[in-house]
Amino acid sequence: MAQVSVTIDDKTYRMACDEGQEEHLLGLAEQLDGYIRHLKGSFGEIGDHRLSVMAGIMVMDELSDTKERLGKLEAEIASLKNERDSAEKKAHAAGGAIAGDISRLAERVQAIAKKLDG
């Protein structure tokens, strides 16, 4: 287990994380620090606990929006896959019909060629 020191609101916290996740954890702490600094800039010193709760709510709001967008994108992907599958079936059916038409035309050309030879 790796150890990382993160700084949030000018306070340093020592945290554990999986090996290789140190940079990720530092980035997350930096984002949270950004939320708290933004809130401090907007509301002033309103207490660490309240700032943490407000930052948490901001993060959850962003997560909620992201989940909603993801759901819409997943629905769009499913719809596009259905359209693709339908188009593939139509193309396959059309390909079979075209092959049949070509076969019949080839038979007609052979019949005409026999008449011309005979």
Secondary structure, 3 states (H helix, E strand, C coil): CEEEEEEECCEEEEEEECCCCHHHHHHHHHHHHHHHHHHHHHHCCCCHHHHHHHHHHHHHHHHHHHHHHHHHHHHHHHHHHHHHHHHHHHHHHHHHHHHHHHHHHHHHHHHHHHHHHC
